[in-house]
Every structure is written in structure tokens, then in C-alpha cells.
Amino acid sequence: MMARAGVGKQMGGSAARARASGRSVDAPCGPTEIQRDYRTLLDRAKNAPQEVLDSDGELLLIQAKDVADFQRRLQAQVAETARFLAVYNEHREVVPAEWAMQTAYPRLAALSSDELEEFARELVAYTFDAGQRGTLEQVEGNLRPWESTAGIHGQPDVMRALLAPVDLDGILEVHPPSEGQVRATAG
């Protein structure tokens, strides 16, 4: 994955990039060096992002696609989390149904203020954790049950059915069929 960055931006260098050209360790590769030894540059990019100074003066970054994809997705998640927190903090004292539509999580309007406070804490914690772990699995895995819970809260008929008293006398114990029963029906 190759990305452009402004020349003024400083990107971390690697001591392993010392070159015979006499340039400093932190200096990016130039076009001539890439033409001579592009395979080494690509191999290094598998381990750490590599800087390349294009002939027009642009600083380019070569890195593994999965790393670049994760960074893009993490950036989007951080922005989404920040937008949610901004709206949440501004409307903390207001009923969630009145402001949740302004966020990326509109279904949360069905939750109570206490539940939304818990959601906000978890969203921030899991987003920061994603940056540490290098994966968004925990964030995405945490969002699914919240969305599901909000969906159930948003359907009064389902909530009534879930909260209705259970008639324990009407519950029957069901056993799986025996091996013989399975063979008899398959025959």
C-alpha cells in the first residue's frame, strides 16, 4: 500500500535503513535507489512502513495493505466514537430518543440514560483497546449486543413477551431422539 504524505511530516525511520549512499538513517529512499533495489524496499515494507521521496518532492509511504486497512478502519472508528461522545456529552441530561439519531448509533434511542452511559464507557474503552491490539474485533463484537438490546427495547411487543411471567407448569422437558428413533425415521 502506498500513501502520499506532505514532505514536512516526520515519519518514523528504522535504523536498519542505513544505506551505502551515505544518507542518514532517517532519510527516505530516492527514486534511483528504488530502481536499483526495489525488492529490498518491498521486503522492508512488510515489517515497517518505508518512506520514499518522489522526484516531485512528495513523501510517499509504502506499507503492508492489511496495516493500512486497519489504520483506516481504526481512524474511522475513532472519529465515529468522538462524534458519539460529542453528541452524548452535549445531550447527557436529555432523553436519548431526542438525540440518538445524530449519532452513528440511532437504535440506541431505545435505551435508558444509564444504559447509554455504560455504552459510552465501553465504546471508548474498546476503541482504545483496538488501537493497542491492532484489531477492531472487540469493538465490533461489543457493538452487536448493544444494537441487539436496543432493537429489543425498541419493540414494545417483544419486550412485553420477554418480561411476561412464565407459566412453569406449562413447560415440558424435551429430549433429543435416540439413535434407534433416528434410524427408524431415516429408513
C-alpha positions as a Markdown table, in Angstrom:
| # | Residue | x | y | z |
|---|---|---|---|---|
| 1 | Met | 0.0 | 0.0 | 0.0 |
| 2 | Met | 1.4 | 3.4 | -0.9 |
| 3 | Ala | 0.2 | 6.6 | 0.6 |
| 4 | Arg | 1.3 | 10.2 | 0.0 |
| 5 | Ala | 2.3 | 12.5 | 2.9 |
| 6 | Gly | 3.5 | 16.1 | 3.0 |
| 7 | Val | 7.3 | 16.5 | 2.9 |
| 8 | Gly | 7.1 | 18.4 | 6.2 |
| 9 | Lys | 5.6 | 15.4 | 8.1 |
| 10 | Gln | 8.1 | 13.4 | 10.0 |
| 11 | Met | 7.6 | 9.7 | 9.8 |
| 12 | Gly | 9.5 | 7.2 | 12.0 |
| 13 | Gly | 12.6 | 5.8 | 10.4 |
| 14 | Ser | 14.4 | 2.5 | 11.0 |
| 15 | Ala | 18.0 | 2.0 | 12.0 |
| 16 | Ala | 18.0 | -0.9 | 9.6 |
| 17 | Arg | 17.8 | 1.5 | 6.7 |
| 18 | Ala | 21.4 | 2.7 | 6.8 |
| 19 | Arg | 22.5 | 2.8 | 3.2 |
| 20 | Ala | 25.8 | 2.8 | 1.4 |
| 21 | Ser | 24.8 | 6.1 | -0.2 |
| 22 | Gly | 25.9 | 7.9 | 2.9 |
| 23 | Arg | 22.5 | 9.4 | 3.7 |
| 24 | Ser | 21.3 | 9.5 | 7.3 |
| 25 | Val | 19.3 | 6.6 | 8.6 |
| 26 | Asp | 16.1 | 8.6 | 8.7 |
| 27 | Ala | 16.3 | 9.8 | 5.2 |
| 28 | Pro | 13.7 | 8.4 | 2.8 |
| 29 | Cys | 14.7 | 6.3 | -0.3 |
| 30 | Gly | 15.0 | 8.2 | -3.5 |
| 31 | Pro | 13.8 | 7.1 | -7.0 |
| 32 | Thr | 17.3 | 6.0 | -8.0 |
| 33 | Glu | 17.7 | 3.7 | -5.0 |
| 34 | Ile | 14.2 | 2.2 | -5.6 |
| 35 | Gln | 15.1 | 1.4 | -9.2 |
| 36 | Arg | 18.3 | -0.3 | -8.0 |
| 37 | Asp | 16.9 | -2.3 | -5.1 |
| 38 | Tyr | 13.1 | -2.2 | -5.1 |
| 39 | Arg | 12.9 | -5.8 | -3.8 |
| 40 | Thr | 14.7 | -4.9 | -0.6 |
| 41 | Leu | 12.5 | -1.9 | -0.1 |
| 42 | Leu | 9.3 | -4.0 | -0.5 |
| 43 | Asp | 10.7 | -6.7 | 1.8 |
| 44 | Arg | 11.4 | -4.0 | 4.5 |
| 45 | Ala | 7.9 | -2.6 | 4.0 |
| 46 | Lys | 6.5 | -5.9 | 5.2 |
| 47 | Asn | 8.0 | -5.3 | 8.6 |
| 48 | Ala | 7.7 | -1.5 | 8.9 |
| 49 | Pro | 6.4 | 1.4 | 6.8 |
| 50 | Gln | 9.1 | 2.7 | 4.4 |
| 51 | Glu | 9.4 | 6.3 | 3.2 |
| 52 | Val | 10.1 | 7.2 | -0.4 |
| 53 | Leu | 10.9 | 10.7 | -1.6 |
| 54 | Asp | 9.3 | 11.0 | -5.0 |
| 55 | Ser | 11.1 | 13.1 | -7.7 |
| 56 | Asp | 8.4 | 15.8 | -7.4 |
| 57 | Gly | 9.2 | 16.2 | -3.7 |
| 58 | Glu | 6.3 | 14.3 | -2.3 |
| 59 | Leu | 7.0 | 11.9 | 0.6 |
| 60 | Leu | 5.4 | 8.5 | -0.1 |
| 61 | Leu | 4.8 | 5.7 | 2.4 |
| 62 | Ile | 4.9 | 2.1 | 1.4 |
| 63 | Gln | 3.4 | -0.3 | 3.9 |
| 64 | Ala | 1.5 | -3.6 | 4.0 |
| 65 | Lys | -2.1 | -3.4 | 2.9 |
| 66 | Asp | -3.6 | -5.0 | 5.9 |
| 67 | Val | -1.8 | -2.5 | 8.2 |
| 68 | Ala | -3.1 | 0.4 | 6.1 |
| 69 | Asp | -6.6 | -1.0 | 6.0 |
| 70 | Phe | -6.6 | -1.4 | 9.8 |
| 71 | Gln | -5.4 | 2.1 | 10.3 |
| 72 | Arg | -8.1 | 3.5 | 8.0 |
| 73 | Arg | -10.8 | 1.5 | 9.8 |
| 74 | Leu | -9.4 | 2.5 | 13.2 |
| 75 | Gln | -9.4 | 6.1 | 12.2 |
| 76 | Ala | -13.0 | 5.9 | 11.1 |
| 77 | Gln | -13.9 | 4.2 | 14.4 |
| 78 | Val | -12.1 | 6.8 | 16.5 |
| 79 | Ala | -14.0 | 9.5 | 14.5 |
| 80 | Glu | -17.3 | 7.7 | 15.0 |
| 81 | Thr | -16.6 | 7.4 | 18.7 |
| 82 | Ala | -15.6 | 11.0 | 19.0 |
| 83 | Arg | -18.8 | 12.1 | 17.2 |
| 84 | Phe | -20.9 | 9.9 | 19.5 |
| 85 | Leu | -19.2 | 11.3 | 22.6 |
| 86 | Ala | -19.6 | 14.9 | 21.5 |
| 87 | Val | -23.4 | 14.5 | 21.0 |
| 88 | Tyr | -23.7 | 12.4 | 24.1 |
| 89 | Asn | -21.9 | 14.9 | 26.3 |
| 90 | Glu | -23.9 | 17.8 | 24.9 |
| 91 | His | -27.3 | 16.0 | 25.5 |
| 92 | Arg | -26.5 | 13.9 | 28.6 |
| 93 | Glu | -29.4 | 15.3 | 30.5 |
| 94 | Val | -31.9 | 14.8 | 27.6 |
| 95 | Val | -33.9 | 11.7 | 26.8 |
| 96 | Pro | -31.8 | 9.6 | 24.4 |
| 97 | Ala | -34.7 | 9.3 | 21.9 |
| 98 | Glu | -34.3 | 13.1 | 21.2 |
| 99 | Trp | -30.6 | 13.0 | 20.2 |
| 100 | Ala | -29.5 | 9.4 | 19.3 |
| 101 | Met | -30.4 | 10.0 | 15.6 |
| 102 | Gln | -27.5 | 12.4 | 15.4 |
| 103 | Thr | -25.0 | 9.6 | 16.0 |
| 104 | Ala | -23.9 | 6.5 | 14.1 |
| 105 | Tyr | -25.9 | 4.5 | 16.6 |
| 106 | Pro | -29.6 | 5.7 | 16.2 |
| 107 | Arg | -31.1 | 2.5 | 17.5 |
| 108 | Leu | -29.7 | 3.4 | 20.9 |
| 109 | Ala | -32.5 | 5.8 | 21.3 |
| 110 | Ala | -34.5 | 3.0 | 22.9 |
| 111 | Leu | -32.0 | 2.6 | 25.8 |
| 112 | Ser | -32.2 | 4.3 | 29.1 |
| 113 | Ser | -29.8 | 7.1 | 30.1 |
| 114 | Asp | -28.0 | 4.7 | 32.5 |
| 115 | Glu | -27.6 | 2.1 | 29.7 |
| 116 | Leu | -26.2 | 4.8 | 27.4 |
| 117 | Glu | -23.7 | 5.9 | 30.0 |
| 118 | Glu | -22.5 | 2.3 | 30.2 |
| 119 | Phe | -22.4 | 2.1 | 26.3 |
| 120 | Ala | -20.3 | 5.3 | 26.1 |
| 121 | Arg | -17.8 | 4.0 | 28.6 |
| 122 | Glu | -17.5 | 0.7 | 26.8 |
| 123 | Leu | -17.3 | 2.3 | 23.4 |
| 124 | Val | -14.3 | 4.4 | 24.4 |
| 125 | Ala | -12.6 | 1.6 | 26.2 |
| 126 | Tyr | -13.0 | -0.8 | 23.3 |
| 127 | Thr | -11.9 | 1.8 | 20.7 |
| 128 | Phe | -8.7 | 2.5 | 22.6 |
| 129 | Asp | -8.2 | -1.2 | 23.1 |
| 130 | Ala | -8.5 | -1.7 | 19.3 |
| 131 | Gly | -5.6 | 0.7 | 18.8 |
| 132 | Gln | -3.5 | -1.3 | 21.3 |
| 133 | Arg | -4.4 | -4.7 | 19.9 |
| 134 | Gly | -4.3 | -3.9 | 16.3 |
| 135 | Thr | -7.8 | -5.3 | 15.6 |
| 136 | Leu | -11.3 | -4.0 | 15.7 |
| 137 | Glu | -12.8 | -7.4 | 16.6 |
| 138 | Gln | -13.6 | -6.3 | 20.2 |
| 139 | Val | -15.2 | -3.0 | 19.2 |
| 140 | Glu | -17.4 | -4.7 | 16.6 |
| 141 | Gly | -18.2 | -7.6 | 18.8 |
| 142 | Asn | -19.2 | -5.2 | 21.6 |
| 143 | Leu | -21.4 | -3.1 | 19.3 |
| 144 | Arg | -23.5 | -6.1 | 18.2 |
| 145 | Pro | -25.1 | -6.9 | 21.6 |
| 146 | Trp | -25.8 | -3.2 | 22.2 |
| 147 | Glu | -27.5 | -2.9 | 18.9 |
| 148 | Ser | -29.5 | -6.1 | 19.6 |
| 149 | Thr | -30.5 | -4.9 | 23.0 |
| 150 | Ala | -31.6 | -1.5 | 21.7 |
| 151 | Gly | -33.6 | -3.3 | 18.9 |
| 152 | Ile | -35.4 | -5.3 | 21.5 |
| 153 | His | -36.1 | -2.3 | 23.7 |
| 154 | Gly | -37.4 | -0.5 | 20.6 |
| 155 | Gln | -40.1 | -3.2 | 20.1 |
| 156 | Pro | -42.6 | -3.0 | 22.9 |
| 157 | Asp | -44.4 | -6.2 | 21.9 |
| 158 | Val | -41.1 | -8.2 | 22.1 |
| 159 | Met | -40.3 | -6.5 | 25.5 |
| 160 | Arg | -43.7 | -7.4 | 26.9 |
| 161 | Ala | -43.2 | -11.0 | 25.8 |
| 162 | Leu | -39.8 | -11.2 | 27.3 |
| 163 | Leu | -40.9 | -9.7 | 30.6 |
| 164 | Ala | -44.1 | -11.6 | 30.8 |
| 165 | Pro | -44.4 | -14.1 | 33.7 |
| 166 | Val | -43.6 | -17.7 | 32.7 |
| 167 | Asp | -46.1 | -20.4 | 33.5 |
| 168 | Leu | -43.7 | -23.1 | 34.8 |
| 169 | Asp | -46.5 | -25.7 | 34.8 |
| 170 | Gly | -46.7 | -25.5 | 31.0 |
| 171 | Ile | -43.0 | -26.2 | 30.4 |
| 172 | Leu | -42.2 | -29.6 | 29.0 |
| 173 | Glu | -38.9 | -31.3 | 29.0 |
| 174 | Val | -37.8 | -32.3 | 25.5 |
| 175 | His | -35.2 | -35.0 | 24.9 |
| 176 | Pro | -33.3 | -35.5 | 21.7 |
| 177 | Pro | -34.3 | -38.6 | 19.7 |
| 178 | Ser | -32.4 | -41.8 | 20.5 |
| 179 | Glu | -30.2 | -43.4 | 17.8 |
| 180 | Gly | -32.8 | -46.0 | 17.2 |
| 181 | Gln | -35.5 | -43.4 | 16.6 |
| 182 | Val | -33.3 | -41.6 | 14.1 |
| 183 | Arg | -32.6 | -44.8 | 12.2 |
| 184 | Ala | -36.3 | -45.7 | 12.1 |
| 185 | Thr | -37.3 | -42.3 | 10.6 |
| 186 | Ala | -34.4 | -42.4 | 8.1 |
| 187 | Gly | -35.2 | -45.9 | 6.9 |
